[in-house]
Amino acid sequence: MAGMFENEKVENPDSSEPSIERRVDNSEVPSRKKETGNGYGGDGDKIILTEDDCYEELGFCFPTWKKWMILTVIFIVQVSMNFNTSLYSNAITGMTEEFNISAQAARCGAMIFLVLYAFGCELWAPWSEELGRWPILQLSLFLVNIWQIPVGVAQNFGTVMAGRALGGLSSAGGSVTLGMVADMWEADEQQYAVAFIVFSSVGGSVLGPVVGGFVEQYAAWRWNIWIQLIFGGFVQALHFFLVPETRTSIMLNKIAKRRRKAGETNVYGPTELIPWKDRFSAKEIIQTWIRPFKMFLTEPIVLTLSLLSGFSDALIFMFLQSYSLVYDQWGFSAYQVGLAFLPLLIGYFLAWFSFFPAIARNKRQRREKPNDEHAQYESRLWWLLFTVPCLPIGLFGFAWTSGGPPIHWIGSMIFSAVIGIANYSIYMATIDYMICAYGPYSASATGGNGWSRDFLAGVLTVPATPFYTNIGGKDHLQYASTILACIACLLVVSVYVIYWKGPVLRKRSPFAQQLSSAREEHGGRRASAIYGPSRTNSMAGASVKSSASHRQSV
């Protein structure tokens, strides 16, 4: 090789952009490779580490106890994030009295948090892939806790809105926590871990109103905020002391530094030789931020599954807004309305446990048919075919058992549990499928799923209550939930379409195809990255063929 740089032709999978010529810094090569010439000869040879060189030191090979210890802390982190989104609602009554605003205006604080939480998940996710999971989660948790303070001491509603907006934007969300699953488990082994984290996400949303009901009835509204801060501080401390870095590329850099200290002075991690000004130029920063949005818009898998998950969550969120209206008919107090959310949590538990035999079936099928793509991918959606009908069934059942006395309130709660089964199942199945397809870039891919769920739930926060109250007639509550059930029927149909047409979606998803090819090159293990025209925006025009040719030159 004549020098440090060479010209390489790169084909961009985005057909709207022509092929481009680029100068390739050979330090980017994702293989253990000596760099010679232009100062790299002799004793100055540079060797770039990859996961193949030190796989046993990466997160995939952590002891089982360590993986689940890390995951348990991440479970609590995720619960705290979703706890923040839901506990605020129990402060609305106190805010309306203190700030002399309407309940609809006070709900804007919940709306702006959820909407910006959706964008926060997208903006934080790719940075966790470039800078590491640990610093990004620490920074996110710190900022979320800081922004609780102005809300807690607010003397006007404008301060509340500003604090909630900044808190939502600072939340890294499930896209980063789910990305950590991909850091520690291969695609064939990840499902129990994914199921665990998904339960923390949906369960945290239920914990908010359960706790908030008691706070609303027995304490000042500001305690809803202080409880969030106390819980958030505890969670941040747990994460700080107990969770190590898991992102493969960052771990490779650290391993290389340790080896240099031990005497291997020519060993470097995959990004160490790339100057910061090149990795994080204005162009690279923009590309990093738009990666999740680009995947959402250009990857059919991400778009389709995210919209399915998002619309189903939005329907359920609107249904939850009816709880106060429905259970007021039976004379429930604030804390009793909060306890009415527990059947939903029971539904989540039942769905979580129901996935254990489904996962075992899927693993057996993948083991018996290693070359069958349907067994490897679409079979992960199999159990969803049986659980997704619970969504319209639960909504229809809840609708016509929520009319108040003489109907007993237990009927509506039973159907709430049925809805919980569907909500968990949709989230679990779609997330599991996307993590399998996108591996190390699952944080960006699942960011689209989280964005859809949080954004649609956020924009429906304000109109949800009028939707239930403004439908005419004595059965207005029943009619409103029935409308949601009818919409849910359309979503159920889409699940079966995705199951049968999944291979078509994957073939039209260029990034997923490239990661699949890279995994084959790694002997069945997924690659930690795909290196292309942009070192930071690893999805843009990545060239797997180029990586393979470099590896063969070793």
Steps between C-alpha positions, in 0.01 A plus 500: 500500500661824387369719776253559779215595269353335192206573275207264527173487310201477731150412387233679698191283560287811480420508129435871517871563554767414241815303574772715649878492518642528850838495667515212741711521812625144538478535877126454452542146372297264721759225510826422673727663243851640490535847350832559323642793308490874571635459849330169576786271408742317724435539871214739425265241346143557618267207576126571516310272740163349410258282694655194335829573680358526853145368489538335840558843660186662358149526643388186315728294727414660834405235759127435513473648851669820385274537196188467713636728771555768235159430350329526839644849551397594146153364581476747790637780280230434242228485766610843626486650150145380439403587858586862416265503203194387697531633857456861386131442425422474870632854552248652257226563757737684734646706215160613380421633847836667567566650156134571416514311170267247340560127519546497123779757528665304781500187281731684261780429748447128443468549126821698454699253712383202293546670163852617582573168671431344159758727336740459793509124448589554134768760570674312782497152342765545227734679739491196726624301201789741438601614851382203707190404696633591847582871456187564296269340758677679785469836328136433415409398855684800643321748274158345559556531876621860471192606303271361772616779732352801314172310465493421871561862605302664217302812585319506166392250239747631242786372715330162525471481121866595449623244753283225357612579145868488591448186708333321210770602254768380744355148530699232318216250528472137405699527179825516700400239758392259226824572318682362802321169450654482152840575658488196729291239319526366148181504295437131572515550877348842565128435531468439874702817563286701258182372666635612839580854384171538313318412822687778681387748235129423510503428873657836585209680335258321732705566814452877455122516548508238777743708707355829378150413616615492863705819456205681343271406787733544796777748405564826313532476121871590511574166665426335166808683371722444805429127496616491138821680600568269796442190289708644215794580727496150647492347151786716375716394795422132435596538136818693584639236735369172358483527120816484284532602137355241261528658154740283296691777319564688827610181675743429215654844551544429872647156435749653256606759759558226759709303253712804419568549871599133516757547225310451173563857393368458146145379587208741456123493524274555198454875557816602687695605191218714366536863616207637698461784254444241226268279703291788625507768236178696448413268212561187707296633793204571274533158339509335842187679613303423187595131496195379699265720296658380176460140609139571594426642154720282276497159667160332436546269800548794737219706348239224491562352844538843663168622362329180616643534850442875511135495399419213736663686789316820408166316509579357841619837629170661401312218671698557821390864506146377560583339836405799716177551304407132511576424864348823629170328421572252780619774736870410488737737681831615346706216647233245405512618138877454518458145628266432207813500282629186673295261279685650204827408675365149555436480125861601438618227738287237327625606158862499617472146637307382194798590284730250678364189322465702179867596519599138569301392192666767290850403614432135420367592157803715422734224614325240284481728194819710506473596133129583505464880512136476608607292800776746585291817472121476450459214746576759770158648421317166528361543852380849410257341253312356798530788746438805280121429472490575873522870409157540332347234726618685810388839372155372401464323834616802699265725303186310594592425861590863580149642522495520879253337744325258493788343304779397737832680455695173495382433144677804356816412692507148359489642148774748598723201568413360156607831343826482697575161345467649151704812577794305641490245218506759222791687655696183580458334161579809292802592711637144494467488122680833452786421739554174312503681165717798602732361771757763608288780350187387680506817714438707187255248354292458816513877543244516219274265694532704818454824306170379354367384836596810697425758231152368421420457870622854564296673231188315618540605865302822464213377276457166683267624776280713267478197272325312780288788630382665178335199339129546556258267673491324832732229370772742387774317693405170342484648150844659532671175599308318226645737240848418627420128480394534135828673414684223685347243265691659211825474694438131565474434126834675443677255734405203282609686187840574655541137607443365151671784310796544734759364252389761246548777757847378588607480137396863458694605811859555376661554839345185644627303201853636546505405868376152410785462251753628754372247753562217252858624455550482877403134509148557630588778746379847423757767423541783748484755221479553128759741372410722210536853363424651838680353800238646726195446288567134455183432309568730208639314206677232699710263293510149639699381201771753582524371858531144378782583261694673777453204730633263237817709468607424856 
